[in-house]
Amino acid sequence: MDTSQFFNTIHNQILGQDFLKKAESADDYGANGIQIKGSEEVSKVAVGVSCNAEFLQKAASWGAQVCITHHGLSLTPKYIYKSKLSLATQKRLAIIFENELTVAGYHAALDMHPKIGNNAQIIKNLGLVQTDEPYFDGWGFVAKTKSPIFVQDFAKDCTTLFHHDVFMVLGGPDKISRIGVCSGGATPTGSEFLEIAEKQIDLHLTGVISESTSSMAKEAGFHYFAVGHYATEVFGVKALAEEISKKFPKLDVRFIDVWNEL
């Protein structure tokens, strides 16, 4: 099918134009849309977490024309010095252009989306109840347990879901009921610590943690679970792939796993 028509459907019918505008206006270093236009036709769509060379090569070897990732192609000033592209970026671009790949990234969009975003999917898969309360500057959500649960039991649920060790900072109550969920690198700073206190969060769930945050969480009186940046961000692209398959049953859509322990 036509690549432009394919993305129009994603933007208009799956993500929604109003939501996509909201995501694009977020304070976001990542892409939220098409970054490079390749083949005019699409029959195979590869989705993944990060647009790195290993993902791109696996997608190209499979025969994909379209690659959709949560972390799009890195083209921000952080990866470009005085108009010079890093060797890693050059390698990725070589694979893209050699194989006429269309590359799209949806960073804020696949964190913030209230149904298919990483955080909404994590909440659903953990059997929690998603509230209307935004969390972490709108990137995540506040969730509730159906009844208070022992924090150690919740840790077991997280280990099962994320297939990843849970780094636990235990500073909150033995039983928890209010959980702040924000995938990826949501390490709290000053304003987020105030938000956690004001919203009476028992446990902050994200991918990573910094050295200083460990003691601050204990002292502030909440639990902090870090379960892996990559591990928390497979959910949005997988949910997007399911929606694409529903809209386009004739397309071949595949999640390509390039596991990262971090």
N, C-alpha and C positions, 0 to 999 in steps of 0.2 A: 504494500500500500504506500501511498504518498507520505513522505516523512513529515512534511508541513502539516498535513491533515492529522497525522498521528499526534503531534505535539499540541495542536489546537484542541484536540479532545482531552488530553491530559490537563491542559491549563483551564479549559472551560467547564469540563464535566467531572473531572476527578478532584483536582485541587480547588478549582473555583477561582475566577479572576479577582474577585474582591479579596479573597484570602491571599492569593499570590502577590497582590499589590502590598498587602500588609507585611508579608514576609520580605519582599524586596525593599521595604522602607525600614526594616529592622537594622540595628547596628550590627552588621554582619560582614565578615571578611570573605565569606564564601559566595559562590554563585547560586542563583535561583532561576535557572532557565538554561537555554541552549548557549553553549560557549563556542562550539565549532560545528559548522554545518558540513556534513559529508555527503554520502549517497542520497539521491533523491527518493529512493525506494527503501522500504524496510520490511523484512520478513522475520528477522531475529533481533531480539532486544536483550542485552545483557545488563543486569543491575548488580550493584555492589556498594560497599561502604566507601571506599576511597579510590580515586582515579590515579592509581599508581601504575608503573610499567608492567608489573606482574598481572594486575587485573586486565589491563588493556591487551596484553599479549594473549592471555587466555580467551578473552572475548573475541579477538581477531581470529585466533586459531579455530574457534568454534564456528566462525562465519557470521558473527553479529555485524549489523550495520549501525546500530544505535547502542550507545553505552550511557547508562544513567547511574549516577552515584550520589551518595549523600555529601561526601567531600569532593567537590568538583576539581577540575584541573587547577593547579596552583599558579595563578598569574598575578598575584598581588605583589606590591613592592617588596614584601618580605623575601620573595623568591627571585627577584630581579634586581640587579645592582648596576646602576648607571646604564640602563638599556641592555644589559648583558644577561642572557638567560643561563640559568644553572645547567650543568650537565644532565641532571635528573630531568629537568623540564624539557631539554632538547630530546632526550631519549623518548619521553612520553609523546612529544609532538611528532617525532619520526614514525612511531607506531600508528598514530592517529592518521597522519597524512598518507602513509604508505597503504593503509587499508581503507581509506575514505570513510572513516568513522565519524558519525555524528555524536558529539559529546555534550551531555547536559548534567548539571549539578543542581541539587535542591538541598541547600544547607538549612537555613532557617525554616523553610517550608516543611521539611521532613522532621524537624524537631517540634515545631509549633502547631502542626495541624491537629485539630481536636479529635479526629477519628483515625487517620492512618499514620500520624506522626509517631516518632519513636516513643515519646512519653505516654501518649494515649494508648499505644499498643502494650507498653510495659505494664501500665496500670491494669489493662484488661487481662493480660496473661498472668498477672499475679493475683487475680481475683479481687482486686480492690475496686472501690467506687470512685469514679472521677467526679470531682466537684467543678463548679464554674470559676473557682478561684485561680487566677493565673499565678505563676510562680517563677521566680528567678528572671524578672524583667520580661515576663510573658513567654519565655522559652519553654517552661515546663508547667506542670499542674500540681495542685494540692489534691491528694487522694486520701480516702478514708478506708479503714478496714471495716468489714461488715460487723465485726465485734472485736473488742480488744484482743491482741495476739501477743504472746511472748516474743521478745525480740530475737531470741535464739531460734525459735520456730520460723520466724520470717527470714532469718539468715539461710536456713535450709531451703526455703522456697526460692530464694535468690540464686543459690548455688545450682539448683536444678534448672532454673530458667535460663541463666546466663552462661552455663557451662564454664564457669570461671570461679576462682577463689574469691571469697568476699573479705576484703580488708575492712575490719570493723573497729570503729572507735566508739566505745560504749560510754555514753555520758548522760543518757536519758532514762526514762522509767523502764521498769521490767516489762510492762505491757505497753504496747503502742497502738495508737488509733489514727493519728494524723501523720501522713508521710508526704514530704516534698520530693517530687520526682523530676529530675532534669538530667537527661542523658549527656554523655560525652565528658567535656571538661568543665563542668559546673562547680568549680572550687569557690566557695563563698569568700567575699571580701566584706568591707565594712557595711555597705547597704544591705547585702544579702543576710548578714548576721542579724541585722535589725528586723528584716522581713521574717526570718525564721522565728524570732522571738514573738513578734506581733501576731503571726498566724498560728502560734502555738504548735509548731512542728515538732513531733517526737523524734522523727528520723529523716535525715537528708540522704537521698539515694541518687548517686551519680556514677560516673566512670572512674574518676581519678581523685587524688588527694595530694595536698602539699604538706611539707614537714610542719610548718607553723599552724596549719589548720587543725591538725590532730589535737593539740592541747587546747586550742580555742574552742573547739566543739565540746570537749569535756567540760571546760569552764563555763560555757554557755548553757550546758545542761541538755544537749540533744545527742542522739546517736548519729553516726556518719558511716554510711556504707559506700565503699568504692569497689565496683565490680568489673572494671575494665572499660576504657573508652570505646574500643571497637565492639566489645560484647554488648554494650547498651545501644549500639547504633545500627544493628542489623535489621531491626524491626520495621522501620519506616520504608526502606527500599523493598523489603519482602511484601509488606502490605500494598505498596504501590504496584508491585509486580502482579499481585492478585487482582487488583482493580483493572490493570491493563488487560489481563487475560480475559476478564469478564467482558470488557468493551470490545476486545479484538480477539475472539476465540481462534482465529486462523493464524495469529502471530505466535511464534515460538519465543517464550519469555523464560529466561533462566537467571537465577541468582548465582553469582560466581563468588565463592568464599575465598578470600585471601586473609586468613586468620592472623590476627595481631594480638599478642598477649597484653599489650599496653592498653 
